[in-house]
Amino acid sequence: MSNTLDYDNLKSVLHTLNTDDSISSAHGILCGFVCVKPDLSLDEWLNEILVSIELDNINEKLAHEELAQIFNETLSQLNDETLDFQLLIADEDARLSEQANTLIEWCQGYLVGLGLQKVSTTDEDALEMIKDFSEISKLDAQLLDTEQNAQDLNEIIEFVRMGVLLIQETLQPSKQDYISPEILH
């Protein structure tokens, strides 16, 4: 899978801005928010993660442009038919504890994003997945760098990635699978 959003390149983006969120948390908020509000605008997301932004400040303007890139790329990934969606978290080159910590931050942000609008579904799988994300967001990030822990963490990351797509499809069924009743007659 190609991921044009590189965690290492983007993790410092929010440091120049007025926010308490990490880039993983902010990306989680974006993904959760998009699942409950498919017509989400860039400004709506930024209003959730930033206290203020001064576009006259060159550093803040550049950070804003990078956040716009994250926003656009994420929307594109979430709507990709090949399920080419990636979490914006530390990759396998980082220490296992950093990978786990950014996954936890991402899940916490995702739950915040879902909570920004009312989640209306009775789908058991989606509700169970949201509950699982809540449990993942409480995990201990202090993992020893072992092969087994790395494998387990990769499985959890893939579980979350696919869970996001399941929740999004449940809350916002894709139009491409819809066949109009008029066509059938």
URMO-V838587 format. One record per residue. RES is the residue in one letter. PHI is phi in degrees with one decimal (999 if undefined). OMEGA is omega in whole degrees, -180 to 180 (999 if undefined). D_LAST is the distance of its C-alpha to the last C-alpha in whole Angstrom. Layout:
# URMO-V838587
RES/PHI/OMEGA/D_LAST + RES/PHI/OMEGA/D_LAST
This chain:
# URMO-V838587
M/999/178/40 + S/-93.0/179/41 + N/-123.3/-179/42 + T/-80.4/176/44 + L/-96.0/-177/45 + D/-100.6/-178/48 + Y/-54.2/-177/50 + D/-60.6/178/53 + N/-74.1/-173/53 + L/-101.1/-173/51 + K/-64.1/180/53 + S/-91.2/-176/56 + V/-55.7/-175/53 + L/-78.2/-178/54 + H/-63.9/-180/57 + T/-85.5/-176/58 + L/-109.3/-178/56 + N/-86.1/-179/56 + T/-156.9/174/54 + D/-102.6/-176/55 + D/-80.0/169/52 + S/-85.3/179/52 + I/-65.6/178/50 + S/-66.3/179/48 + S/-63.3/-180/48 + A/-62.1/178/46 + H/-67.9/176/44 + G/-61.1/177/43 + I/-58.1/179/42 + L/-57.7/-177/40 + C/-64.0/178/38 + G/-64.3/-179/38 + F/-63.4/180/37 + V/-64.5/180/34 + C/-64.1/-179/33 + V/-100.6/-179/33 + K/-142.0/-174/33 + P/-63.8/180/30 + D/-97.7/-179/32 + L/-56.8/177/35 + S/-100.8/178/38 + L/-56.8/-179/41 + D/-62.7/178/43 + E/-62.7/178/42 + W/-65.3/-179/42 + L/-60.5/178/46 + N/-64.1/178/47 + E/-82.7/-175/46 + I/-105.0/-177/48 + L/-116.5/173/51 + V/-77.8/177/53 + S/-160.0/175/54 + I/-143.3/-179/54 + E/-112.6/-175/56 + L/-73.1/174/55 + D/-75.7/178/58 + N/-82.9/-174/59 + I/-60.4/179/59 + N/-65.8/179/58 + E/-70.7/177/56 + K/-64.6/178/54 + L/-64.2/178/54 + A/-62.9/178/52 + H/-60.6/179/50 + E/-64.0/178/49 + E/-68.4/177/48 + L/-65.2/176/46 + A/-63.6/177/44 + Q/-64.0/178/44 + I/-59.8/180/43 + F/-57.4/-176/40 + N/-65.3/180/39 + E/-65.4/180/39 + T/-65.1/178/38 + L/-61.0/178/35 + S/-63.2/-180/34 + Q/-63.8/-178/35 + L/-65.9/-180/33 + N/-101.7/-179/29 + D/-72.9/-179/30 + E/-66.7/-178/28 + T/-91.4/178/31 + L/61.9/-178/32 + D/-83.3/-179/35 + F/-115.4/179/36 + Q/-129.8/174/40 + L/-75.8/178/42 + L/-90.1/-179/45 + I/-135.5/178/48 + A/-59.1/-179/51 + D/-89.9/-174/50 + E/-67.2/176/52 + D/-79.1/180/55 + A/-82.2/174/56 + R/-57.9/-179/58 + L/-58.5/-180/56 + S/-64.4/177/57 + E/-69.6/177/56 + Q/-59.0/-179/52 + A/-64.5/-179/52 + N/-62.6/-180/53 + T/-70.1/175/51 + L/-66.0/178/48 + I/-62.1/177/49 + E/-59.6/-180/49 + W/-61.6/-179/46 + C/-64.0/177/45 + Q/-60.9/178/47 + G/-63.2/180/45 + Y/-59.8/179/42 + L/-64.0/175/42 + V/-61.9/-180/44 + G/-59.3/177/41 + L/-61.9/-177/38 + G/-75.9/-179/41 + L/-74.4/175/40 + Q/-135.3/178/37 + K/-72.4/176/36 + V/-85.5/-179/34 + S/-116.2/174/31 + T/-154.4/173/30 + T/-112.6/-180/30 + D/-65.1/-177/30 + E/-60.0/-179/33 + D/-63.6/-180/33 + A/-65.7/180/33 + L/-64.6/177/35 + E/-65.4/179/37 + M/-63.3/178/37 + I/-62.0/177/39 + K/-63.7/178/41 + D/-63.5/178/42 + F/-61.9/178/42 + S/-63.0/178/45 + E/-67.1/179/47 + I/-62.6/-178/47 + S/-67.5/-180/48 + K/-106.4/-178/51 + L/-64.8/174/52 + D/-84.6/-176/56 + A/-82.5/-177/56 + Q/-82.7/-179/59 + L/-102.7/173/58 + L/-76.2/179/61 + D/-75.4/176/60 + T/-120.3/180/59 + E/-60.5/-179/57 + Q/-64.9/178/55 + N/-63.6/178/55 + A/-63.2/179/53 + Q/-64.4/179/51 + D/-60.8/-180/50 + L/-64.5/178/49 + N/-61.0/177/47 + E/-66.6/178/45 + I/-66.8/179/45 + I/-60.6/179/44 + E/-65.5/176/41 + F/-59.9/180/40 + V/-65.5/-179/40 + R/-57.3/180/38 + M/-70.5/177/35 + G/-62.2/178/35 + V/-60.4/180/35 + L/-64.9/177/32 + L/-64.9/-180/31 + I/-63.0/179/32 + Q/-60.7/-179/30 + E/-65.5/179/27 + T/-69.7/-177/27 + L/-79.8/-178/28 + Q/-135.2/-177/26 + P/-53.8/-177/23 + S/-68.3/-179/22 + K/-74.3/-174/19 + Q/-67.8/-180/19 + D/-88.9/-175/17 + Y/-84.2/175/15 + I/-114.5/-179/11 + S/-62.3/178/9 + P/-59.3/-180/7 + E/-64.7/-179/5 + I/-69.2/-178/6 + L/-75.1/-178/4 + H/-97.8/999/0
